[in-house]
């Protein structure tokens, strides 16, 4: 009698266990995406803050919130879509030339007009982190 009860409960537990595993497996990518840092990005433009400066080669306007500022040097995080299925961020060191209330004028190796930089994030991010881009208008 006792063995029959144990078998019955063991069988029920086994069925419930495998159903839970199947559901978690099915929703694993959704759960993974929910846990990623959410970032907002903007496209940088080549330009300068000095109206009299005609040489804009290598100078870019980046929102102040997109630059981790350390004096006349800074770091920006930009979207790296080398893997189509996973969006990651890469880090780039920049030189800060000048600033106003909204933008830094920066220059740096590897920057280009149209690059998407992170200006807001829900969690701390670092080089190589996978992220979820909110309101993705890059298409």
JOCORRA-V155870 format. One record per residue. N is the residue number from 0. RES is the residue in one letter. SS is DSSP state (hx for helix, st for strand, lp for the rest). PSI is psi in radians with two decimals (NA if undefined). Layout:
[[N/RES/SS/PSI] [N/RES/SS/PSI]]
This chain:
[[0/X/lp/-0.83] [1/X/hx/-0.65] [2/X/hx/-0.65] [3/X/hx/-0.69] [4/X/hx/-0.75] [5/X/hx/-0.76] [6/X/hx/-0.75] [7/X/hx/-0.82] [8/X/hx/-0.60] [9/X/hx/-0.76] [10/X/hx/-0.78] [11/X/hx/-0.78] [12/X/hx/-0.75] [13/X/hx/-0.77] [14/X/hx/-0.81] [15/X/hx/-0.74] [16/X/hx/-0.85] [17/X/hx/-0.55] [18/X/hx/-0.75] [19/X/hx/-0.76] [20/X/hx/-0.74] [21/X/hx/-0.75] [22/X/hx/-0.77] [23/X/hx/-0.66] [24/X/hx/-0.75] [25/X/hx/-0.71] [26/X/lp/0.21] [27/X/hx/-0.72] [28/X/hx/-0.60] [29/X/hx/-0.77] [30/X/hx/-0.73] [31/X/hx/-0.79] [32/X/hx/-0.58] [33/X/hx/-0.49] [34/X/hx/-0.17] [35/X/lp/2.62] [36/X/st/2.35] [37/X/st/2.25] [38/X/st/2.69] [39/X/st/2.42] [40/X/st/2.77] [41/X/st/2.67] [42/X/st/2.34] [43/X/lp/2.69] [44/X/st/2.56] [45/X/st/2.49] [46/X/lp/-3.12] [47/X/lp/2.70] [48/X/lp/-0.34] [49/X/lp/1.99] [50/X/lp/-0.46] [51/X/lp/-0.23] [52/X/lp/2.00] [53/X/lp/-0.29] [54/X/lp/1.79] [55/X/lp/0.10] [56/X/lp/2.17] [57/X/lp/0.15] [58/X/lp/2.36] [59/X/st/2.58] [60/X/st/2.12] [61/X/st/2.34] [62/X/st/2.52] [63/X/hx/-0.69] [64/X/hx/-0.22] [65/X/hx/-0.16] [66/X/st/2.23] [67/X/st/1.86] [68/X/st/2.30] [69/X/st/1.21] [70/X/lp/-2.20] [71/X/lp/0.13] [72/X/st/2.75] [73/X/st/3.08] [74/X/st/2.38] [75/X/st/2.66] [76/X/st/2.30] [77/X/st/2.76] [78/X/st/2.29] [79/X/st/1.90] [80/X/st/0.65] [81/X/st/-0.55] [82/X/st/2.07] [83/X/lp/-0.51] [84/X/lp/-0.37] [85/X/st/2.11] [86/X/st/2.16] [87/X/st/2.94] [88/X/st/2.57] [89/X/st/2.71] [90/X/st/2.48] [91/X/st/2.22] [92/X/st/2.39] [93/X/st/2.74] [94/X/st/2.30] [95/X/st/2.04] [96/X/st/-0.80] [97/X/st/3.04] [98/X/st/2.78] [99/X/lp/-2.75] [100/X/lp/-0.41] [101/X/lp/-0.56] [102/X/st/2.68] [103/X/st/2.45] [104/X/st/2.05] [105/X/st/2.83] [106/X/st/2.59] [107/X/lp/2.73] [108/X/lp/2.27] [109/X/lp/0.05] [110/X/lp/2.64] [111/X/lp/2.70] [112/X/lp/2.33] [113/X/lp/-0.04] [114/X/lp/2.44] [115/X/st/2.06] [116/X/st/2.61] [117/X/st/2.18] [118/X/st/-0.15] [119/X/st/2.46] [120/X/st/2.61] [121/X/lp/-0.39] [122/X/lp/2.88] [123/X/lp/2.44] [124/X/lp/2.78] [125/X/lp/3.06] [126/X/lp/2.21] [127/X/lp/-0.07] [128/X/lp/2.47] [129/X/st/2.48] [130/X/st/2.84] [131/X/st/2.13] [132/X/st/2.02] [133/X/lp/2.48] [134/X/lp/0.83] [135/X/lp/1.91] [136/X/lp/0.37] [137/X/lp/-0.22] [138/X/lp/NA]]
